[in-house]
């Protein structure tokens, strides 16, 4: 995922969560809203309840990899915030990728 396609500012996270629509399943909660850019941006949030910094960074790398294969960043213009839930750890990469793919059909 390119840096331009990442949400980093906390204001952008808050705006997507407050003003956007939400969907959830066993492993993820996603909030999404249209943005004013010509491309899609993705923000990833992993709670410290899921593990220490090493585990959280592993989860974020996995979600970034899933997003790269599932999202065409230039075809739509959305801000998407992906929040990993506790069940993420109990599932395989492929199962989590399938669950994320189902949520990204909006």
N, C-alpha and C positions, 0 to 999 in steps of 0.2 A: 504494500500500500504506500503510495507516494505521500509525502508530507502535506501536499496541497489538499489531499483527500481526507485529512484527519481533523477532527474537532479537538482543539486543545484548550480554548478559553472556557473558563467555568461559566461565564455568562451564556455562551452558546449551548453548553450542556443544559443549563437551567431553562433556557428558552425552549429548547426541543422537548424537554420533559413537561414543562408547564403548558405550552401552547399546542403541542403536538398530540397525535393519536398514539395509543398504546396497544400492543398485543403481547401475549405471554403464553409460555408453555412450561414444560417441566424444567428446562435448562436455561431459558432466556426470558428477559423482558426487553422489548424494543419499543422505543419512542421515535416517531418520525414526523417530520413536517416539511413542506416545501421550503426551499431557500431561494435567495435572489441570485445565486451563482449559476453558471452553466454546467455545473458538475455536482456530483454527490459527495458529501462529506460524512465520515463515520467516526463516532467517538465510542470508546470502550471503557466500561467501568467494571472493576472487580473489587468486591468488598474484602476487607482484611479478615473477615470471618472465614473466608475460603482457604486461607493459609498464609504462610509468611511471604516475604517479597519474592523469593525464588519461584514459589508456586504461582503467585499472582502474575508474574511476568511470563511464565510458561503459558498460562491460560490466555493472556493477552496476545501472545505470539500465535497461538493456535487460532484464536478468533480472527486475527488479521489475515492469516492464511486462508481461512474459510471465506472471508469477505472478498479476497482477491479472486477466488474461483467462482463466487456466486454473484457478485455485483459488477455490472458494467457502469463504471463511474461517470462516463460521459453521455450516456443516453438519457438520464433523468437528472433532476436537480432537487435532491432531498438532503436534509440533515437527519442522520440516523444515530441514535444512541443505543448501544447494545449493553445490557447489564447481565452479567453472568450470575446465575443462581447456584445454590449449594449443590443441586443435583448434577451440575456440570461435571464435577469431579468423578461421580459414580458411573458415568457413561463413556463409551469409547469415542474417539475422534470422529469416526464415520457416523455414529448415531447423533452426536451433537451437530455435525454438519447437516444432516438430514433435517433435524429439528429447526435449525436456523434457516434453511432453505424454505421450509414451510411458512415461517414467519415473514420472510422477505417478499412474499407474493402479495403486495398491496397495490 
